[in-house]
Amino acid sequence: MDRKMANRKLIQLSQLKSKLATENLEEVDWVTFGVIVKKVVHQSTNNGRTFSIWRLNDLRDLNRCVTLFLFGDVHKEHWKTEQGTV
């Protein structure tokens, strides 16, 4: 993990919104970690394409979640990922 995190900035998921507002993260190699706390799969767009919705949390502040919409190849590859996965 130390090797993978070298030269990267860890941002807690619960702090992501405030960091995006106050820092220029486009120029920083940053990472975050989250747990899938809610998952909705096989939603359909108006044109019939399926997608998944994940709610992620870092378990520090259960009131602050990040919602991800997974489309295309990402949806196809990860739709079976179980709730509770980090």
PyMOL Python script that loads the backbone (N, CA, C, O; Angstrom):
from pymol import cmd

cmd.read_pdbstr("""\
ATOM      1  N   MET A   1       0.825  -1.186   0.000  1.00  0.00           N
ATOM      2  CA  MET A   1       0.000   0.000   0.000  1.00  0.00           C
ATOM      3  C   MET A   1       0.874   1.256   0.000  1.00  0.00           C
ATOM      4  O   MET A   1       0.552   2.244  -0.660  1.00  0.00           O
ATOM      5  N   ASP A   2       1.984   1.210   0.745  1.00  0.00           N
ATOM      6  CA  ASP A   2       2.885   2.370   0.761  1.00  0.00           C
ATOM      7  C   ASP A   2       3.392   2.692  -0.639  1.00  0.00           C
ATOM      8  O   ASP A   2       3.486   3.861  -1.015  1.00  0.00           O
ATOM      9  N   ARG A   3       3.716   1.667  -1.405  1.00  0.00           N
ATOM     10  CA  ARG A   3       4.214   1.872  -2.767  1.00  0.00           C
ATOM     11  C   ARG A   3       3.131   2.477  -3.651  1.00  0.00           C
ATOM     12  O   ARG A   3       3.403   3.391  -4.428  1.00  0.00           O
ATOM     13  N   LYS A   4       1.918   1.979  -3.538  1.00  0.00           N
ATOM     14  CA  LYS A   4       0.819   2.495  -4.363  1.00  0.00           C
ATOM     15  C   LYS A   4       0.424   3.928  -3.987  1.00  0.00           C
ATOM     16  O   LYS A   4      -0.043   4.691  -4.833  1.00  0.00           O
ATOM     17  N   MET A   5       0.616   4.285  -2.719  1.00  0.00           N
ATOM     18  CA  MET A   5       0.233   5.617  -2.244  1.00  0.00           C
ATOM     19  C   MET A   5       1.356   6.641  -2.367  1.00  0.00           C
ATOM     20  O   MET A   5       1.142   7.823  -2.098  1.00  0.00           O
ATOM     21  N   ALA A   6       2.539   6.207  -2.765  1.00  0.00           N
ATOM     22  CA  ALA A   6       3.666   7.137  -2.876  1.00  0.00           C
ATOM     23  C   ALA A   6       3.311   8.292  -3.802  1.00  0.00           C
ATOM     24  O   ALA A   6       2.806   8.080  -4.905  1.00  0.00           O
ATOM     25  N   ASN A   7       3.574   9.511  -3.353  1.00  0.00           N
ATOM     26  CA  ASN A   7       3.328  10.740  -4.118  1.00  0.00           C
ATOM     27  C   ASN A   7       1.850  11.006  -4.396  1.00  0.00           C
ATOM     28  O   ASN A   7       1.519  11.775  -5.298  1.00  0.00           O
ATOM     29  N   ARG A   8       0.969  10.380  -3.636  1.00  0.00           N
ATOM     30  CA  ARG A   8      -0.469  10.618  -3.790  1.00  0.00           C
ATOM     31  C   ARG A   8      -1.018  11.215  -2.501  1.00  0.00           C
ATOM     32  O   ARG A   8      -0.503  10.966  -1.411  1.00  0.00           O
ATOM     33  N   LYS A   9      -2.066  12.000  -2.650  1.00  0.00           N
ATOM     34  CA  LYS A   9      -2.705  12.610  -1.496  1.00  0.00           C
ATOM     35  C   LYS A   9      -3.984  11.842  -1.175  1.00  0.00           C
ATOM     36  O   LYS A   9      -4.825  11.638  -2.051  1.00  0.00           O
ATOM     37  N   LEU A  10      -4.132  11.418   0.082  1.00  0.00           N
ATOM     38  CA  LEU A  10      -5.342  10.738   0.527  1.00  0.00           C
ATOM     39  C   LEU A  10      -6.355  11.783   0.968  1.00  0.00           C
ATOM     40  O   LEU A  10      -6.067  12.624   1.820  1.00  0.00           O
ATOM     41  N   ILE A  11      -7.537  11.721   0.382  1.00  0.00           N
ATOM     42  CA  ILE A  11      -8.627  12.605   0.777  1.00  0.00           C
ATOM     43  C   ILE A  11      -9.771  11.724   1.264  1.00  0.00           C
ATOM     44  O   ILE A  11     -10.253  10.856   0.536  1.00  0.00           O
ATOM     45  N   GLN A  12     -10.199  11.957   2.500  1.00  0.00           N
ATOM     46  CA  GLN A  12     -11.310  11.182   3.036  1.00  0.00           C
ATOM     47  C   GLN A  12     -12.568  11.495   2.238  1.00  0.00           C
ATOM     48  O   GLN A  12     -12.824  12.647   1.888  1.00  0.00           O
ATOM     49  N   LEU A  13     -13.328  10.486   1.963  1.00  0.00           N
ATOM     50  CA  LEU A  13     -14.535  10.647   1.158  1.00  0.00           C
ATOM     51  C   LEU A  13     -15.486  11.676   1.774  1.00  0.00           C
ATOM     52  O   LEU A  13     -16.117  12.450   1.054  1.00  0.00           O
ATOM     53  N   SER A  14     -15.586  11.683   3.100  1.00  0.00           N
ATOM     54  CA  SER A  14     -16.484  12.632   3.770  1.00  0.00           C
ATOM     55  C   SER A  14     -15.991  14.080   3.646  1.00  0.00           C
ATOM     56  O   SER A  14     -16.755  15.011   3.902  1.00  0.00           O
ATOM     57  N   GLN A  15     -14.731  14.280   3.258  1.00  0.00           N
ATOM     58  CA  GLN A  15     -14.177  15.623   3.090  1.00  0.00           C
ATOM     59  C   GLN A  15     -14.055  16.027   1.618  1.00  0.00           C
ATOM     60  O   GLN A  15     -13.597  17.128   1.314  1.00  0.00           O
ATOM     61  N   LEU A  16     -14.457  15.153   0.720  1.00  0.00           N
ATOM     62  CA  LEU A  16     -14.250  15.393  -0.704  1.00  0.00           C
ATOM     63  C   LEU A  16     -14.914  16.678  -1.193  1.00  0.00           C
ATOM     64  O   LEU A  16     -14.293  17.454  -1.920  1.00  0.00           O
ATOM     65  N   LYS A  17     -16.147  16.907  -0.810  1.00  0.00           N
ATOM     66  CA  LYS A  17     -16.854  18.100  -1.280  1.00  0.00           C
ATOM     67  C   LYS A  17     -16.142  19.380  -0.850  1.00  0.00           C
ATOM     68  O   LYS A  17     -15.976  20.294  -1.658  1.00  0.00           O
ATOM     69  N   SER A  18     -15.725  19.453   0.399  1.00  0.00           N
ATOM     70  CA  SER A  18     -15.049  20.672   0.860  1.00  0.00           C
ATOM     71  C   SER A  18     -13.676  20.814   0.217  1.00  0.00           C
ATOM     72  O   SER A  18     -13.255  21.931  -0.083  1.00  0.00           O
ATOM     73  N   LYS A  19     -12.972  19.715  -0.002  1.00  0.00           N
ATOM     74  CA  LYS A  19     -11.656  19.785  -0.658  1.00  0.00           C
ATOM     75  C   LYS A  19     -11.797  20.241  -2.106  1.00  0.00           C
ATOM     76  O   LYS A  19     -10.977  21.021  -2.590  1.00  0.00           O
ATOM     77  N   LEU A  20     -12.821  19.766  -2.798  1.00  0.00           N
ATOM     78  CA  LEU A  20     -13.037  20.192  -4.181  1.00  0.00           C
ATOM     79  C   LEU A  20     -13.342  21.685  -4.258  1.00  0.00           C
ATOM     80  O   LEU A  20     -12.991  22.346  -5.236  1.00  0.00           O
ATOM     81  N   ALA A  21     -13.989  22.209  -3.233  1.00  0.00           N
ATOM     82  CA  ALA A  21     -14.335  23.632  -3.217  1.00  0.00           C
ATOM     83  C   ALA A  21     -13.147  24.521  -2.869  1.00  0.00           C
ATOM     84  O   ALA A  21     -13.100  25.678  -3.286  1.00  0.00           O
ATOM     85  N   THR A  22     -12.183  23.993  -2.110  1.00  0.00           N
ATOM     86  CA  THR A  22     -11.111  24.852  -1.616  1.00  0.00           C
ATOM     87  C   THR A  22      -9.746  24.585  -2.235  1.00  0.00           C
ATOM     88  O   THR A  22      -8.842  25.410  -2.106  1.00  0.00           O
ATOM     89  N   GLU A  23      -9.580  23.448  -2.905  1.00  0.00           N
ATOM     90  CA  GLU A  23      -8.272  23.104  -3.463  1.00  0.00           C
ATOM     91  C   GLU A  23      -8.401  22.787  -4.947  1.00  0.00           C
ATOM     92  O   GLU A  23      -9.451  22.345  -5.413  1.00  0.00           O
ATOM     93  N   ASN A  24      -7.328  23.017  -5.672  1.00  0.00           N
ATOM     94  CA  ASN A  24      -7.285  22.671  -7.087  1.00  0.00           C
ATOM     95  C   ASN A  24      -6.776  21.230  -7.204  1.00  0.00           C
ATOM     96  O   ASN A  24      -5.571  21.007  -7.323  1.00  0.00           O
ATOM     97  N   LEU A  25      -7.683  20.262  -7.173  1.00  0.00           N
ATOM     98  CA  LEU A  25      -7.299  18.850  -7.178  1.00  0.00           C
ATOM     99  C   LEU A  25      -6.984  18.319  -8.565  1.00  0.00           C
ATOM    100  O   LEU A  25      -6.534  17.182  -8.704  1.00  0.00           O
ATOM    101  N   GLU A  26      -7.213  19.123  -9.590  1.00  0.00           N
ATOM    102  CA  GLU A  26      -6.888  18.688 -10.944  1.00  0.00           C
ATOM    103  C   GLU A  26      -5.389  18.531 -11.141  1.00  0.00           C
ATOM    104  O   GLU A  26      -4.950  17.782 -12.014  1.00  0.00           O
ATOM    105  N   GLU A  27      -4.608  19.226 -10.341  1.00  0.00           N
ATOM    106  CA  GLU A  27      -3.159  19.169 -10.472  1.00  0.00           C
ATOM    107  C   GLU A  27      -2.508  18.258  -9.436  1.00  0.00           C
ATOM    108  O   GLU A  27      -1.283  18.216  -9.327  1.00  0.00           O
ATOM    109  N   VAL A  28      -3.324  17.530  -8.678  1.00  0.00           N
ATOM    110  CA  VAL A  28      -2.833  16.668  -7.604  1.00  0.00           C
ATOM    111  C   VAL A  28      -3.242  15.228  -7.904  1.00  0.00           C
ATOM    112  O   VAL A  28      -4.368  14.974  -8.332  1.00  0.00           O
ATOM    113  N   ASP A  29      -2.331  14.296  -7.680  1.00  0.00           N
ATOM    114  CA  ASP A  29      -2.654  12.877  -7.801  1.00  0.00           C
ATOM    115  C   ASP A  29      -3.240  12.436  -6.462  1.00  0.00           C
ATOM    116  O   ASP A  29      -2.501  12.210  -5.504  1.00  0.00           O
ATOM    117  N   TRP A  30      -4.558  12.316  -6.395  1.00  0.00           N
ATOM    118  CA  TRP A  30      -5.214  12.026  -5.130  1.00  0.00           C
ATOM    119  C   TRP A  30      -6.057  10.762  -5.245  1.00  0.00           C
ATOM    120  O   TRP A  30      -6.461  10.351  -6.333  1.00  0.00           O
ATOM    121  N   VAL A  31      -6.308  10.161  -4.086  1.00  0.00           N
ATOM    122  CA  VAL A  31      -7.129   8.951  -4.008  1.00  0.00           C
ATOM    123  C   VAL A  31      -8.085   9.087  -2.831  1.00  0.00           C
ATOM    124  O   VAL A  31      -7.874   9.885  -1.918  1.00  0.00           O
ATOM    125  N   THR A  32      -9.134   8.290  -2.882  1.00  0.00           N
ATOM    126  CA  THR A  32     -10.075   8.206  -1.778  1.00  0.00           C
ATOM    127  C   THR A  32     -10.556   6.767  -1.683  1.00  0.00           C
ATOM    128  O   THR A  32     -10.435   5.999  -2.637  1.00  0.00           O
ATOM    129  N   PHE A  33     -11.090   6.412  -0.551  1.00  0.00           N
ATOM    130  CA  PHE A  33     -11.612   5.073  -0.334  1.00  0.00           C
ATOM    131  C   PHE A  33     -13.039   5.184   0.155  1.00  0.00           C
ATOM    132  O   PHE A  33     -13.385   6.119   0.877  1.00  0.00           O
ATOM    133  N   GLY A  34     -13.863   4.240  -0.234  1.00  0.00           N
ATOM    134  CA  GLY A  34     -15.238   4.235   0.234  1.00  0.00           C
ATOM    135  C   GLY A  34     -15.810   2.834   0.245  1.00  0.00           C
ATOM    136  O   GLY A  34     -15.308   1.924  -0.414  1.00  0.00           O
ATOM    137  N   VAL A  35     -16.873   2.690   1.011  1.00  0.00           N
ATOM    138  CA  VAL A  35     -17.605   1.441   1.126  1.00  0.00           C
ATOM    139  C   VAL A  35     -18.934   1.624   0.412  1.00  0.00           C
ATOM    140  O   VAL A  35     -19.583   2.658   0.564  1.00  0.00           O
ATOM    141  N   ILE A  36     -19.341   0.633  -0.362  1.00  0.00           N
ATOM    142  CA  ILE A  36     -20.655   0.685  -1.006  1.00  0.00           C
ATOM    143  C   ILE A  36     -21.706   0.447   0.078  1.00  0.00           C
ATOM    144  O   ILE A  36     -21.855  -0.671   0.571  1.00  0.00           O
ATOM    145  N   VAL A  37     -22.428   1.496   0.444  1.00  0.00           N
ATOM    146  CA  VAL A  37     -23.436   1.377   1.497  1.00  0.00           C
ATOM    147  C   VAL A  37     -24.835   1.168   0.932  1.00  0.00           C
ATOM    148  O   VAL A  37     -25.735   0.726   1.647  1.00  0.00           O
ATOM    149  N   LYS A  38     -25.019   1.477  -0.321  1.00  0.00           N
ATOM    150  CA  LYS A  38     -26.297   1.228  -0.991  1.00  0.00           C
ATOM    151  C   LYS A  38     -26.022   1.029  -2.465  1.00  0.00           C
ATOM    152  O   LYS A  38     -25.159   1.691  -3.043  1.00  0.00           O
ATOM    153  N   LYS A  39     -26.757   0.118  -3.065  1.00  0.00           N
ATOM    154  CA  LYS A  39     -26.519  -0.192  -4.473  1.00  0.00           C
ATOM    155  C   LYS A  39     -27.859  -0.448  -5.163  1.00  0.00           C
ATOM    156  O   LYS A  39     -28.688  -1.217  -4.676  1.00  0.00           O
ATOM    157  N   VAL A  40     -28.052   0.207  -6.298  1.00  0.00           N
ATOM    158  CA  VAL A  40     -29.227  -0.027  -7.133  1.00  0.00           C
ATOM    159  C   VAL A  40     -28.702  -0.412  -8.511  1.00  0.00           C
ATOM    160  O   VAL A  40     -27.957   0.350  -9.128  1.00  0.00           O
ATOM    161  N   VAL A  41     -29.087  -1.586  -8.994  1.00  0.00           N
ATOM    162  CA  VAL A  41     -28.590  -2.053 -10.293  1.00  0.00           C
ATOM    163  C   VAL A  41     -29.721  -2.142 -11.293  1.00  0.00           C
ATOM    164  O   VAL A  41     -30.903  -2.160 -10.950  1.00  0.00           O
ATOM    165  N   HIS A  42     -29.305  -2.196 -12.533  1.00  0.00           N
ATOM    166  CA  HIS A  42     -30.205  -2.400 -13.664  1.00  0.00           C
ATOM    167  C   HIS A  42     -31.279  -1.331 -13.790  1.00  0.00           C
ATOM    168  O   HIS A  42     -32.450  -1.628 -14.028  1.00  0.00           O
ATOM    169  N   GLN A  43     -30.868  -0.106 -13.629  1.00  0.00           N
ATOM    170  CA  GLN A  43     -31.722   1.007 -13.988  1.00  0.00           C
ATOM    171  C   GLN A  43     -31.590   1.185 -15.491  1.00  0.00           C
ATOM    172  O   GLN A  43     -30.582   0.780 -16.069  1.00  0.00           O
ATOM    173  N   SER A  44     -32.569   1.773 -16.125  1.00  0.00           N
ATOM    174  CA  SER A  44     -32.521   1.951 -17.572  1.00  0.00           C
ATOM    175  C   SER A  44     -32.677   3.413 -17.943  1.00  0.00           C
ATOM    176  O   SER A  44     -33.479   4.143 -17.360  1.00  0.00           O
ATOM    177  N   THR A  45     -31.885   3.824 -18.933  1.00  0.00           N
ATOM    178  CA  THR A  45     -32.020   5.169 -19.472  1.00  0.00           C
ATOM    179  C   THR A  45     -33.186   5.186 -20.449  1.00  0.00           C
ATOM    180  O   THR A  45     -33.768   4.142 -20.743  1.00  0.00           O
ATOM    181  N   ASN A  46     -33.526   6.360 -20.951  1.00  0.00           N
ATOM    182  CA  ASN A  46     -34.620   6.475 -21.923  1.00  0.00           C
ATOM    183  C   ASN A  46     -34.349   5.684 -23.198  1.00  0.00           C
ATOM    184  O   ASN A  46     -35.282   5.243 -23.869  1.00  0.00           O
ATOM    185  N   ASN A  47     -33.057   5.503 -23.535  1.00  0.00           N
ATOM    186  CA  ASN A  47     -32.742   4.761 -24.753  1.00  0.00           C
ATOM    187  C   ASN A  47     -32.498   3.269 -24.482  1.00  0.00           C
ATOM    188  O   ASN A  47     -32.048   2.539 -25.365  1.00  0.00           O
ATOM    189  N   GLY A  48     -32.800   2.820 -23.247  1.00  0.00           N
ATOM    190  CA  GLY A  48     -32.710   1.395 -22.941  1.00  0.00           C
ATOM    191  C   GLY A  48     -31.381   0.903 -22.421  1.00  0.00           C
ATOM    192  O   GLY A  48     -31.244  -0.284 -22.123  1.00  0.00           O
ATOM    193  N   ARG A  49     -30.392   1.778 -22.301  1.00  0.00           N
ATOM    194  CA  ARG A  49     -29.091   1.361 -21.757  1.00  0.00           C
ATOM    195  C   ARG A  49     -29.201   1.203 -20.247  1.00  0.00           C
ATOM    196  O   ARG A  49     -29.840   2.015 -19.578  1.00  0.00           O
ATOM    197  N   THR A  50     -28.577   0.157 -19.711  1.00  0.00           N
ATOM    198  CA  THR A  50     -28.649  -0.076 -18.269  1.00  0.00           C
ATOM    199  C   THR A  50     -27.473   0.580 -17.555  1.00  0.00           C
ATOM    200  O   THR A  50     -26.410   0.800 -18.137  1.00  0.00           O
ATOM    201  N   PHE A  51     -27.694   0.885 -16.285  1.00  0.00           N
ATOM    202  CA  PHE A  51     -26.643   1.460 -15.457  1.00  0.00           C
ATOM    203  C   PHE A  51     -26.910   1.102 -14.008  1.00  0.00           C
ATOM    204  O   PHE A  51     -27.999   0.646 -13.658  1.00  0.00           O
ATOM    205  N   SER A  52     -25.905   1.315 -13.170  1.00  0.00           N
ATOM    206  CA  SER A  52     -26.016   1.069 -11.734  1.00  0.00           C
ATOM    207  C   SER A  52     -25.785   2.370 -10.981  1.00  0.00           C
ATOM    208  O   SER A  52     -25.154   3.296 -11.490  1.00  0.00           O
ATOM    209  N   ILE A  53     -26.304   2.424  -9.770  1.00  0.00           N
ATOM    210  CA  ILE A  53     -26.073   3.564  -8.892  1.00  0.00           C
ATOM    211  C   ILE A  53     -25.507   3.018  -7.586  1.00  0.00           C
ATOM    212  O   ILE A  53     -26.080   2.118  -6.973  1.00  0.00           O
ATOM    213  N   TRP A  54     -24.372   3.579  -7.174  1.00  0.00           N
ATOM    214  CA  TRP A  54     -23.759   3.205  -5.902  1.00  0.00           C
ATOM    215  C   TRP A  54     -23.712   4.431  -5.005  1.00  0.00           C
ATOM    216  O   TRP A  54     -23.439   5.539  -5.466  1.00  0.00           O
ATOM    217  N   ARG A  55     -23.982   4.224  -3.710  1.00  0.00           N
ATOM    218  CA  ARG A  55     -23.741   5.257  -2.704  1.00  0.00           C
ATOM    219  C   ARG A  55     -22.553   4.802  -1.879  1.00  0.00           C
ATOM    220  O   ARG A  55     -22.554   3.702  -1.325  1.00  0.00           O
ATOM    221  N   LEU A  56     -21.534   5.654  -1.800  1.00  0.00           N
ATOM    222  CA  LEU A  56     -20.298   5.338  -1.088  1.00  0.00           C
ATOM    223  C   LEU A  56     -20.172   6.199   0.156  1.00  0.00           C
ATOM    224  O   LEU A  56     -20.615   7.346   0.186  1.00  0.00           O
ATOM    225  N   ASN A  57     -19.552   5.618   1.193  1.00  0.00           N
ATOM    226  CA  ASN A  57     -19.327   6.328   2.435  1.00  0.00           C
ATOM    227  C   ASN A  57     -17.997   5.866   3.007  1.00  0.00           C
ATOM    228  O   ASN A  57     -17.587   4.733   2.757  1.00  0.00           O
ATOM    229  N   ASP A  58     -17.308   6.717   3.773  1.00  0.00           N
ATOM    230  CA  ASP A  58     -16.032   6.325   4.374  1.00  0.00           C
ATOM    231  C   ASP A  58     -16.192   5.859   5.822  1.00  0.00           C
ATOM    232  O   ASP A  58     -15.199   5.610   6.506  1.00  0.00           O
ATOM    233  N   LEU A  59     -17.416   5.741   6.284  1.00  0.00           N
ATOM    234  CA  LEU A  59     -17.772   5.270   7.625  1.00  0.00           C
ATOM    235  C   LEU A  59     -17.312   6.215   8.737  1.00  0.00           C
ATOM    236  O   LEU A  59     -17.315   5.838   9.909  1.00  0.00           O
ATOM    237  N   ARG A  60     -16.921   7.431   8.381  1.00  0.00           N
ATOM    238  CA  ARG A  60     -16.589   8.455   9.387  1.00  0.00           C
ATOM    239  C   ARG A  60     -17.802   9.320   9.664  1.00  0.00           C
ATOM    240  O   ARG A  60     -18.078   9.659  10.814  1.00  0.00           O
ATOM    241  N   ASP A  61     -18.522   9.675   8.626  1.00  0.00           N
ATOM    242  CA  ASP A  61     -19.718  10.509   8.752  1.00  0.00           C
ATOM    243  C   ASP A  61     -20.787   9.856   7.889  1.00  0.00           C
ATOM    244  O   ASP A  61     -20.784  10.006   6.668  1.00  0.00           O
ATOM    245  N   LEU A  62     -21.686   9.141   8.516  1.00  0.00           N
ATOM    246  CA  LEU A  62     -22.688   8.372   7.764  1.00  0.00           C
ATOM    247  C   LEU A  62     -23.708   9.249   7.056  1.00  0.00           C
ATOM    248  O   LEU A  62     -24.496   8.750   6.253  1.00  0.00           O
ATOM    249  N   ASN A  63     -23.707  10.540   7.337  1.00  0.00           N
ATOM    250  CA  ASN A  63     -24.621  11.456   6.653  1.00  0.00           C
ATOM    251  C   ASN A  63     -24.047  12.002   5.353  1.00  0.00           C
ATOM    252  O   ASN A  63     -24.763  12.640   4.581  1.00  0.00           O
ATOM    253  N   ARG A  64     -22.760  11.759   5.101  1.00  0.00           N
ATOM    254  CA  ARG A  64     -22.114  12.270   3.882  1.00  0.00           C
ATOM    255  C   ARG A  64     -21.763  11.095   2.976  1.00  0.00           C
ATOM    256  O   ARG A  64     -20.886  10.288   3.286  1.00  0.00           O
ATOM    257  N   CYS A  65     -22.459  11.022   1.865  1.00  0.00           N
ATOM    258  CA  CYS A  65     -22.217   9.963   0.893  1.00  0.00           C
ATOM    259  C   CYS A  65     -21.902  10.584  -0.460  1.00  0.00           C
ATOM    260  O   CYS A  65     -22.258  11.729  -0.738  1.00  0.00           O
ATOM    261  N   VAL A  66     -21.237   9.813  -1.280  1.00  0.00           N
ATOM    262  CA  VAL A  66     -20.989  10.184  -2.669  1.00  0.00           C
ATOM    263  C   VAL A  66     -21.760   9.190  -3.518  1.00  0.00           C
ATOM    264  O   VAL A  66     -21.684   7.982  -3.292  1.00  0.00           O
ATOM    265  N   THR A  67     -22.500   9.692  -4.490  1.00  0.00           N
ATOM    266  CA  THR A  67     -23.274   8.828  -5.371  1.00  0.00           C
ATOM    267  C   THR A  67     -22.554   8.701  -6.702  1.00  0.00           C
ATOM    268  O   THR A  67     -22.183   9.700  -7.318  1.00  0.00           O
ATOM    269  N   LEU A  68     -22.359   7.462  -7.139  1.00  0.00           N
ATOM    270  CA  LEU A  68     -21.726   7.178  -8.431  1.00  0.00           C
ATOM    271  C   LEU A  68     -22.744   6.544  -9.358  1.00  0.00           C
ATOM    272  O   LEU A  68     -23.516   5.676  -8.950  1.00  0.00           O
ATOM    273  N   PHE A  69     -22.739   6.979 -10.598  1.00  0.00           N
ATOM    274  CA  PHE A  69     -23.549   6.361 -11.646  1.00  0.00           C
ATOM    275  C   PHE A  69     -22.593   5.606 -12.557  1.00  0.00           C
ATOM    276  O   PHE A  69     -21.670   6.201 -13.113  1.00  0.00           O
ATOM    277  N   LEU A  70     -22.799   4.309 -12.716  1.00  0.00           N
ATOM    278  CA  LEU A  70     -21.909   3.463 -13.507  1.00  0.00           C
ATOM    279  C   LEU A  70     -22.595   3.122 -14.823  1.00  0.00           C
ATOM    280  O   LEU A  70     -23.660   2.505 -14.828  1.00  0.00           O
ATOM    281  N   PHE A  71     -21.991   3.520 -15.937  1.00  0.00           N
ATOM    282  CA  PHE A  71     -22.535   3.288 -17.267  1.00  0.00           C
ATOM    283  C   PHE A  71     -21.570   2.451 -18.093  1.00  0.00           C
ATOM    284  O   PHE A  71     -20.411   2.274 -17.716  1.00  0.00           O
ATOM    285  N   GLY A  72     -22.043   1.944 -19.205  1.00  0.00           N
ATOM    286  CA  GLY A  72     -21.196   1.301 -20.213  1.00  0.00           C
ATOM    287  C   GLY A  72     -20.392   0.144 -19.674  1.00  0.00           C
ATOM    288  O   GLY A  72     -20.898  -0.698 -18.933  1.00  0.00           O
ATOM    289  N   ASP A  73     -19.101   0.114 -20.066  1.00  0.00           N
ATOM    290  CA  ASP A  73     -18.220  -0.981 -19.670  1.00  0.00           C
ATOM    291  C   ASP A  73     -18.026  -1.053 -18.159  1.00  0.00           C
ATOM    292  O   ASP A  73     -17.876  -2.143 -17.606  1.00  0.00           O
ATOM    293  N   VAL A  74     -18.028   0.084 -17.494  1.00  0.00           N
ATOM    294  CA  VAL A  74     -17.865   0.085 -16.035  1.00  0.00           C
ATOM    295  C   VAL A  74     -19.050  -0.619 -15.394  1.00  0.00           C
ATOM    296  O   VAL A  74     -18.869  -1.424 -14.480  1.00  0.00           O
ATOM    297  N   HIS A  75     -20.253  -0.330 -15.855  1.00  0.00           N
ATOM    298  CA  HIS A  75     -21.448  -1.011 -15.340  1.00  0.00           C
ATOM    299  C   HIS A  75     -21.358  -2.505 -15.621  1.00  0.00           C
ATOM    300  O   HIS A  75     -21.599  -3.318 -14.728  1.00  0.00           O
ATOM    301  N   LYS A  76     -21.015  -2.871 -16.846  1.00  0.00           N
ATOM    302  CA  LYS A  76     -20.935  -4.287 -17.212  1.00  0.00           C
ATOM    303  C   LYS A  76     -19.921  -5.044 -16.367  1.00  0.00           C
ATOM    304  O   LYS A  76     -20.156  -6.193 -15.994  1.00  0.00           O
ATOM    305  N   GLU A  77     -18.799  -4.407 -16.064  1.00  0.00           N
ATOM    306  CA  GLU A  77     -17.740  -5.069 -15.314  1.00  0.00           C
ATOM    307  C   GLU A  77     -18.026  -5.132 -13.812  1.00  0.00           C
ATOM    308  O   GLU A  77     -17.604  -6.078 -13.147  1.00  0.00           O
ATOM    309  N   HIS A  78     -18.733  -4.144 -13.274  1.00  0.00           N
ATOM    310  CA  HIS A  78     -18.853  -4.042 -11.815  1.00  0.00           C
ATOM    311  C   HIS A  78     -20.268  -4.177 -11.252  1.00  0.00           C
ATOM    312  O   HIS A  78     -20.420  -4.050 -10.037  1.00  0.00           O
ATOM    313  N   TRP A  79     -21.299  -4.422 -12.034  1.00  0.00           N
ATOM    314  CA  TRP A  79     -22.653  -4.429 -11.515  1.00  0.00           C
ATOM    315  C   TRP A  79     -22.879  -5.516 -10.480  1.00  0.00           C
ATOM    316  O   TRP A  79     -23.790  -5.393  -9.661  1.00  0.00           O
ATOM    317  N   LYS A  80     -22.086  -6.569 -10.487  1.00  0.00           N
ATOM    318  CA  LYS A  80     -22.255  -7.646  -9.504  1.00  0.00           C
ATOM    319  C   LYS A  80     -21.514  -7.388  -8.189  1.00  0.00           C
ATOM    320  O   LYS A  80     -21.635  -8.178  -7.252  1.00  0.00           O
ATOM    321  N   THR A  81     -20.755  -6.304  -8.106  1.00  0.00           N
ATOM    322  CA  THR A  81     -20.023  -5.981  -6.882  1.00  0.00           C
ATOM    323  C   THR A  81     -21.026  -5.828  -5.736  1.00  0.00           C
ATOM    324  O   THR A  81     -22.032  -5.132  -5.871  1.00  0.00           O
ATOM    325  N   GLU A  82     -20.744  -6.478  -4.620  1.00  0.00           N
ATOM    326  CA  GLU A  82     -21.697  -6.528  -3.522  1.00  0.00           C
ATOM    327  C   GLU A  82     -21.650  -5.295  -2.623  1.00  0.00           C
ATOM    328  O   GLU A  82     -20.604  -4.672  -2.441  1.00  0.00           O
ATOM    329  N   GLN A  83     -22.800  -4.969  -2.073  1.00  0.00           N
ATOM    330  CA  GLN A  83     -22.887  -3.909  -1.080  1.00  0.00           C
ATOM    331  C   GLN A  83     -21.975  -4.297   0.087  1.00  0.00           C
ATOM    332  O   GLN A  83     -21.932  -5.464   0.478  1.00  0.00           O
ATOM    333  N   GLY A  84     -21.249  -3.327   0.643  1.00  0.00           N
ATOM    334  CA  GLY A  84     -20.299  -3.585   1.716  1.00  0.00           C
ATOM    335  C   GLY A  84     -18.868  -3.694   1.232  1.00  0.00           C
ATOM    336  O   GLY A  84     -17.937  -3.719   2.037  1.00  0.00           O
ATOM    337  N   THR A  85     -18.686  -3.761  -0.083  1.00  0.00           N
ATOM    338  CA  THR A  85     -17.351  -3.839  -0.654  1.00  0.00           C
ATOM    339  C   THR A  85     -16.634  -2.497  -0.534  1.00  0.00           C
ATOM    340  O   THR A  85     -17.254  -1.445  -0.690  1.00  0.00           O
ATOM    341  N   VAL A  86     -15.334  -2.531  -0.257  1.00  0.00           N
ATOM    342  CA  VAL A  86     -14.536  -1.306  -0.184  1.00  0.00           C
ATOM    343  C   VAL A  86     -13.981  -1.023  -1.556  1.00  0.00           C
ATOM    344  O   VAL A  86     -13.272  -0.034  -1.743  1.00  0.00           O
TER     345      VAL A  86
END
""", "prot")
cmd.dss("prot")
cmd.show_as("cartoon", "prot")
cmd.util.cbc("prot")
cmd.orient("prot")
